[in-house]
Amino acid sequence: MKRLLDEKQYFNFPKVGDLVKGTIIFADSSEVHIDLGGIATGIVRGKERYGESDEYRNLEVGNEVEATVLELENENGEVELSFRYAGRQKSWQNIKQLEKDGTIISVQVTDANKGGLMVKVENTMGFLPVSQLSPENYPRIPGGDKNRILEILRSYINKKFDVKVLDANEAEDKLIVSEKAAWEETQKHVIDKYKIGDVVEGRVTAVTDFGVFVEFDKLEGLIHISEIAWQRIDNPNDFVKVGETIKAEIIGIENSKIFLSMKKLQKDPWDGLEEKYQISQKVKGKIIKSNPFGLFVEIEKDIQGLAHISQLSDKPVADIATIAKPGDEMEFYVVSMDVKNHRLGLGLTKPKEKVVKEETPVEKPTTEEIPTEATPEIAPETIQPEKVEEEIKTEEVKEEVKTE
């Protein structure tokens, strides 16, 4: 008896929620009896009989299985067990390991909503956000039409995607996966081939309000609207179209993000502009856009400037439309110029020249002009203005006393 007490394994009884192992001693379609290592007999019945894992199908006597403890003792003195919870526990354990190892797995899309895709990982439902889709599957829709985006996402239902587990939290029942992370890993060796300054050729896959997406060598780069051309651009569609083949220079690489520039392959039209134009020079220009704060003016191809509202008249301007409208051609003065930053200030009023006032030199009296008796022999540094003023006032008082 003492030996049995010393061998704690005989009293290492499971607790509710524990995942236990055992051997099947009886099984049919409604219930399964399990020997828990001689400590007790457990039973799985009803809805707990059917677990989420495939391993709980077609069970036979002698099979070793795992189950979750629901109740330590039922009405028959048996341990109440569950395959359903066991399958869930094992699933989360495997998912946490996948997250830790950074393993790429294949998952099937089961549903879609405006935020992303529902997928199944180890028989556990997970979520693949739109932002975590690979460049190939990301729905880029001009204007961001949510209904059109949902339509594209729904087309992915029943398809399989390669993903990595980003966040697995069993307590919160939260599972987030990323196709983009898996794509970045598989494309890393391709990205490493490129460096800043390389020129690539690719196909335009999407044109948005903020720029252009280009596919090359199974990679994707973004040309920001400011990098399409040297002049001001309001609509990228005016310069490129989806399906068009273009060349661009790589200007930045951040992990899987590649930034491109089309204008880098063109000569900067602002080069040497300071030699062509000077401040106060008159130039002809065409109004291309009007804003409450001023007019955008094109003075030559790819060279545009801003005529601020304060430079349009000597008097306050209440409505800029009374001055000019898009399409008008007018003469302007060059007010300011910053070639390096591509800034040109224009105006309808001539810039006022800065007047530099010349200071008239004060003539110092010569020693001959100063009476000798008025020149005390005192070193300049010993003169104290405050004391001199006090002495003058004292002398004035004395004179007044004498007069009286």
C-alpha positions as CSV (number, residue, x, y, z in Angstrom):
1,M,0.0,0.0,0.0
2,K,2.8,2.4,0.9
3,R,4.5,1.6,-2.4
4,L,1.2,2.6,-4.2
5,L,1.0,5.8,-2.3
6,D,4.6,6.6,-3.2
7,E,4.0,6.0,-6.8
8,K,2.0,9.2,-7.5
9,Q,1.2,8.1,-11.0
10,Y,-1.7,6.1,-9.6
11,F,-3.2,9.2,-8.2
12,N,-2.4,11.6,-11.0
13,F,-6.1,11.8,-11.9
14,P,-7.0,14.2,-14.7
15,K,-8.8,17.5,-14.2
16,V,-11.7,19.0,-16.2
17,G,-10.3,20.5,-19.4
18,D,-7.3,18.2,-19.5
19,L,-6.4,16.4,-22.8
20,V,-6.0,12.7,-21.9
21,K,-4.8,9.7,-23.9
22,G,-6.5,6.3,-23.8
23,T,-7.2,3.0,-25.6
24,I,-10.6,2.3,-27.2
25,I,-12.3,-0.8,-25.6
26,F,-15.6,-0.4,-27.2
27,A,-16.9,1.7,-30.1
28,D,-20.2,2.1,-32.1
29,S,-21.9,4.9,-33.9
30,S,-23.4,6.5,-30.7
31,E,-20.6,6.1,-28.1
32,V,-17.0,5.1,-27.5
33,H,-15.5,3.6,-24.2
34,I,-11.9,4.4,-23.5
35,D,-9.5,2.9,-21.0
36,L,-7.5,5.7,-19.4
37,G,-4.4,3.7,-18.4
38,G,-6.1,1.7,-15.8
39,I,-7.0,4.8,-13.7
40,A,-10.5,5.1,-14.9
41,T,-12.8,4.4,-17.9
42,G,-14.0,7.3,-20.0
43,I,-17.0,7.6,-22.3
44,V,-17.6,9.8,-25.4
45,R,-21.2,10.1,-26.5
46,G,-23.7,12.2,-28.3
47,K,-22.4,15.3,-30.1
48,E,-19.1,14.9,-28.4
49,R,-18.6,11.8,-30.4
50,Y,-17.9,13.7,-33.6
51,G,-14.7,15.7,-33.5
52,E,-13.4,18.3,-36.0
53,S,-10.4,16.2,-36.8
54,D,-10.5,13.4,-39.3
55,E,-8.7,11.1,-36.8
56,Y,-12.0,10.6,-34.9
57,R,-13.7,9.0,-37.9
58,N,-13.8,5.1,-38.4
59,L,-12.5,4.3,-34.8
60,E,-11.9,0.7,-33.9
61,V,-11.2,-1.2,-30.7
62,G,-7.5,-1.0,-29.8
63,N,-7.0,2.5,-31.3
64,E,-5.2,5.1,-29.2
65,V,-7.0,8.4,-29.0
66,E,-7.0,11.7,-27.2
67,A,-10.0,13.3,-25.6
68,T,-10.9,16.3,-23.4
69,V,-12.2,15.8,-19.9
70,L,-15.7,17.3,-19.5
71,E,-16.7,15.7,-16.2
72,L,-14.8,13.6,-13.7
73,E,-17.7,11.3,-12.9
74,N,-21.0,10.9,-14.6
75,E,-24.1,8.9,-13.4
76,N,-22.3,5.6,-14.2
77,G,-19.1,6.6,-12.4
78,E,-17.3,7.1,-15.7
79,V,-15.2,10.0,-16.9
80,E,-17.2,12.1,-19.4
81,L,-15.0,12.9,-22.4
82,S,-15.2,14.8,-25.7
83,F,-13.6,14.3,-29.1
84,R,-15.0,17.6,-30.2
85,Y,-13.1,19.7,-27.7
86,A,-10.0,17.5,-28.1
87,G,-10.0,18.1,-31.8
88,R,-10.2,21.8,-31.1
89,Q,-7.4,21.8,-28.5
90,K,-5.1,19.8,-30.8
91,S,-5.9,22.1,-33.7
92,W,-4.9,25.2,-31.7
93,Q,-1.7,23.5,-30.5
94,N,-0.8,22.7,-34.1
95,I,-1.7,26.3,-35.2
96,K,0.5,27.8,-32.5
97,Q,3.4,25.6,-33.7
98,L,2.8,26.8,-37.3
99,E,2.9,30.4,-36.1
100,K,6.1,29.8,-34.2
101,D,7.9,28.0,-37.1
102,G,6.6,30.4,-39.7
103,T,5.4,27.5,-41.8
104,I,3.7,28.2,-45.1
105,I,0.5,26.1,-45.4
106,S,-2.3,25.7,-48.0
107,V,-5.8,26.7,-46.9
108,Q,-9.2,26.7,-48.5
109,V,-11.4,29.8,-48.7
110,T,-14.9,29.1,-47.3
111,D,-16.5,32.5,-47.4
112,A,-15.9,36.2,-48.0
113,N,-17.0,39.6,-46.7
114,K,-16.0,43.2,-47.4
115,G,-13.0,42.9,-45.0
116,G,-11.5,39.7,-46.3
117,L,-11.8,35.9,-46.6
118,M,-12.8,33.2,-44.2
119,V,-10.4,30.2,-44.3
120,K,-10.1,26.8,-42.5
121,V,-6.8,26.0,-40.8
122,E,-6.5,22.7,-39.0
123,N,-10.3,22.5,-38.9
124,T,-10.4,25.9,-37.2
125,M,-11.9,29.0,-38.9
126,G,-9.5,31.8,-39.6
127,F,-9.5,35.2,-41.3
128,L,-7.5,36.5,-44.2
129,P,-7.8,40.3,-44.4
130,V,-7.8,42.1,-47.7
131,S,-4.6,43.9,-46.7
132,Q,-2.9,40.5,-46.4
133,L,-3.6,39.3,-49.9
134,S,-0.7,38.9,-52.3
135,P,-0.3,41.5,-55.1
136,E,-1.7,39.0,-57.5
137,N,-5.0,38.6,-55.6
138,Y,-5.4,42.1,-54.1
139,P,-8.5,43.7,-55.5
140,R,-7.4,47.1,-56.8
141,I,-10.6,48.9,-57.9
142,P,-10.5,52.6,-59.0
143,G,-12.5,54.6,-56.5
144,G,-12.5,51.8,-54.0
145,D,-16.0,50.5,-54.9
146,K,-16.8,48.2,-51.9
147,N,-19.4,46.2,-53.9
148,R,-17.0,45.5,-56.7
149,I,-14.3,44.5,-54.2
150,L,-16.7,42.1,-52.5
151,E,-17.5,40.6,-55.9
152,I,-13.8,39.9,-56.5
153,L,-13.4,38.4,-53.0
154,R,-16.3,36.1,-53.5
155,S,-14.7,34.7,-56.6
156,Y,-12.0,33.2,-54.4
157,I,-14.4,31.0,-52.5
158,N,-13.3,27.3,-52.7
159,K,-9.9,28.3,-54.0
160,K,-6.7,27.4,-52.1
161,F,-4.2,30.0,-51.0
162,D,-0.7,29.6,-49.5
163,V,-0.6,31.5,-46.2
164,K,1.4,32.0,-43.0
165,V,-0.2,32.3,-39.5
166,L,0.1,35.9,-38.3
167,D,-1.8,35.7,-35.0
168,A,-3.2,32.7,-33.2
169,N,-5.1,33.3,-29.9
170,E,-7.2,30.4,-28.7
171,A,-8.6,32.4,-25.6
172,E,-10.0,35.0,-28.0
173,D,-10.8,32.5,-30.7
174,K,-8.8,34.7,-33.1
175,L,-6.8,33.3,-36.0
176,I,-5.3,35.7,-38.6
177,V,-3.4,34.4,-41.7
178,S,-1.5,36.2,-44.4
179,E,-1.0,35.3,-48.1
180,K,1.2,38.4,-48.5
181,A,3.7,37.1,-45.9
182,A,3.9,33.7,-47.6
183,W,4.3,35.5,-51.0
184,E,7.1,37.7,-49.6
185,E,9.1,34.7,-48.4
186,T,8.8,32.8,-51.7
187,Q,9.8,36.0,-53.7
188,K,12.6,37.1,-51.4
189,H,15.3,35.5,-53.6
190,V,13.8,37.3,-56.6
191,I,13.7,40.7,-54.8
192,D,17.3,40.3,-53.8
193,K,18.3,40.4,-57.5
194,Y,17.3,44.0,-57.7
195,K,18.8,47.2,-56.3
196,I,18.0,51.0,-56.4
197,G,18.9,52.5,-59.8
198,D,18.0,49.4,-61.8
199,V,15.7,49.9,-64.8
200,V,12.8,47.4,-65.1
201,E,10.2,46.8,-67.8
202,G,6.7,45.6,-66.7
203,R,3.0,45.6,-67.4
204,V,0.6,48.0,-65.8
205,T,-1.8,46.0,-63.6
206,A,-3.7,48.9,-62.0
207,V,-4.1,52.6,-62.1
208,T,-5.4,54.4,-59.0
209,D,-5.8,58.0,-57.8
210,F,-2.4,57.9,-56.1
211,G,-0.3,56.0,-58.7
212,V,0.3,53.1,-60.9
213,F,1.1,49.4,-60.1
214,V,3.5,47.6,-62.4
215,E,4.2,43.8,-62.5
216,F,7.6,42.6,-63.5
217,D,9.5,39.3,-62.9
218,K,6.5,38.1,-60.7
219,L,7.0,41.1,-58.5
220,E,5.0,44.3,-58.2
221,G,6.1,47.9,-57.9
222,L,4.3,51.2,-57.3
223,I,4.9,54.4,-59.3
224,H,3.5,57.2,-57.1
225,I,1.6,59.9,-58.9
226,S,4.5,62.3,-58.2
227,E,7.0,60.0,-60.0
228,I,5.0,59.5,-63.3
229,A,6.1,62.8,-65.0
230,W,7.9,66.0,-64.2
231,Q,4.7,68.2,-64.6
232,R,1.7,68.4,-62.3
233,I,-0.6,65.4,-62.7
234,D,-4.3,65.2,-61.7
235,N,-5.2,61.9,-63.2
236,P,-2.6,59.0,-63.8
237,N,-5.0,57.6,-66.4
238,D,-4.0,60.4,-68.7
239,F,-0.5,59.0,-68.9
240,V,-0.8,55.1,-68.6
241,K,-3.4,52.5,-69.1
242,V,-3.9,49.0,-67.6
243,G,-2.1,46.4,-69.8
244,E,0.4,48.9,-71.1
245,T,4.1,47.9,-71.0
246,I,6.3,50.6,-69.5
247,K,9.9,51.1,-68.2
248,A,10.7,52.6,-64.8
249,E,13.7,53.0,-62.5
250,I,13.8,51.4,-59.0
251,I,14.0,54.3,-56.4
252,G,13.2,52.3,-53.2
253,I,13.0,48.8,-51.8
254,E,11.4,48.2,-48.4
255,N,11.0,44.5,-47.7
256,S,8.6,43.4,-50.4
257,K,7.6,46.9,-51.4
258,I,9.2,48.2,-54.5
259,F,9.0,51.9,-55.5
260,L,9.5,52.9,-59.1
261,S,9.8,56.1,-61.1
262,M,9.0,56.9,-64.7
263,K,10.2,60.5,-64.7
264,K,13.7,59.4,-63.6
265,L,14.2,58.1,-67.1
266,Q,13.3,61.5,-68.6
267,K,15.4,64.7,-68.7
268,D,14.5,67.1,-66.0
269,P,13.0,70.1,-67.8
270,W,13.8,72.4,-64.9
271,D,17.6,72.0,-65.5
272,G,19.1,75.4,-66.5
273,L,15.8,77.2,-66.0
274,E,17.5,79.9,-63.9
275,E,19.5,80.9,-66.9
276,K,16.4,81.3,-69.1
277,Y,14.2,83.3,-66.7
278,Q,14.9,86.0,-64.2
279,I,12.9,87.7,-61.4
280,S,10.6,90.4,-62.7
281,Q,10.8,89.0,-66.3
282,K,7.5,88.9,-68.2
283,V,6.4,85.4,-69.5
284,K,3.4,84.1,-71.4
285,G,1.4,81.4,-69.7
286,K,-1.7,79.3,-70.0
287,I,-4.1,78.8,-67.0
288,I,-4.4,75.0,-66.5
289,K,-6.2,75.0,-63.1
290,S,-7.8,77.5,-60.8
291,N,-8.1,77.2,-57.0
292,P,-9.3,79.6,-54.3
293,F,-5.7,80.4,-53.4
294,G,-4.4,80.9,-56.9
295,L,-3.8,79.9,-60.5
296,F,-1.7,77.1,-61.9
297,V,0.0,78.3,-65.0
298,E,2.0,76.5,-67.7
299,I,4.7,78.7,-69.2
300,E,6.2,75.9,-71.4
301,K,5.9,72.1,-71.7
302,D,6.4,70.4,-68.3
303,I,7.1,73.8,-66.6
304,Q,4.3,75.0,-64.4
305,G,4.1,77.7,-61.8
306,L,1.7,79.1,-59.2
307,A,0.3,82.6,-59.3
308,H,-0.8,83.1,-55.7
309,I,-4.0,85.1,-55.2
310,S,-2.0,87.8,-53.4
311,Q,0.1,88.3,-56.6
312,L,-2.9,88.8,-58.9
313,S,-3.9,92.4,-58.0
314,D,-2.8,95.3,-55.9
315,K,-6.3,95.2,-54.4
316,P,-7.9,92.2,-52.5
317,V,-9.4,89.6,-54.8
318,A,-12.8,88.3,-53.6
319,D,-13.4,85.9,-56.5
320,I,-10.5,84.5,-58.5
321,A,-12.8,83.7,-61.4
322,T,-13.0,87.4,-62.1
323,I,-9.3,87.4,-62.8
324,A,-8.9,84.4,-65.0
325,K,-10.2,80.9,-65.7
326,P,-8.6,77.6,-67.0
327,G,-7.7,77.9,-70.7
328,D,-7.0,81.7,-70.6
329,E,-3.6,82.8,-71.8
330,M,-2.0,85.8,-70.0
331,E,1.3,87.5,-69.3
332,F,2.8,87.1,-65.9
333,Y,5.8,88.3,-64.0
334,V,8.3,85.9,-62.5
335,V,8.1,86.5,-58.8
336,S,10.2,83.7,-57.4
337,M,12.1,80.7,-58.6
338,D,13.4,77.5,-56.8
339,V,14.8,75.3,-59.5
340,K,16.0,72.6,-57.1
341,N,12.5,72.0,-55.7
342,H,10.7,72.8,-59.0
343,R,8.8,75.8,-57.7
344,L,8.0,78.9,-59.7
345,G,6.1,81.9,-58.4
346,L,4.2,84.1,-60.8
347,G,2.1,87.2,-60.6
348,L,0.2,89.8,-62.5
349,T,1.7,92.6,-60.6
350,K,5.3,93.5,-61.1
351,P,7.4,92.6,-58.1
352,K,8.5,95.7,-56.1
353,E,12.2,96.2,-56.1
354,K,13.8,96.3,-52.7
355,V,15.1,99.8,-52.0
356,V,18.3,99.8,-49.9
357,K,18.5,103.1,-47.9
358,E,22.0,104.6,-47.9
359,E,23.0,105.9,-44.5
360,T,24.4,109.4,-44.6
361,P,27.7,109.3,-42.8
362,V,27.8,111.6,-39.7
363,E,30.7,114.1,-39.9
364,K,32.7,114.1,-36.8
365,P,34.0,117.6,-35.7
366,T,37.7,118.1,-36.0
367,T,39.7,119.1,-33.0
368,E,40.1,122.6,-34.5
369,E,36.3,123.1,-34.4
370,I,36.1,122.4,-30.7
371,P,37.1,125.3,-28.3
372,T,40.1,124.4,-26.3
373,E,38.4,125.3,-23.0
374,A,35.6,122.9,-23.8
375,T,38.0,120.0,-24.1
376,P,38.8,118.7,-20.7
377,E,41.7,116.4,-20.4
378,I,39.8,113.4,-19.3
379,A,40.3,109.9,-20.7
380,P,37.1,108.8,-22.7
381,E,36.7,105.7,-20.6
382,T,36.4,107.7,-17.4
383,I,33.4,109.7,-18.6
384,Q,30.1,108.4,-17.0
385,P,27.0,109.7,-18.8
386,E,24.8,109.4,-15.7
387,K,27.2,111.5,-13.6
388,V,27.6,114.2,-16.2
389,E,23.8,114.6,-16.4
390,E,23.6,114.9,-12.6
391,E,26.3,117.5,-12.5
392,I,24.5,119.6,-15.2
393,K,21.3,119.6,-13.2
394,T,23.2,120.7,-10.0
395,E,24.8,123.6,-11.9
396,E,21.3,124.7,-13.2
397,V,20.0,124.7,-9.6
398,K,22.9,126.9,-8.5
399,E,22.3,129.4,-11.2
400,E,18.6,129.7,-10.3
401,V,19.6,130.3,-6.6
402,K,22.0,133.1,-7.6
403,T,19.3,134.7,-9.8
404,E,16.9,134.9,-6.8
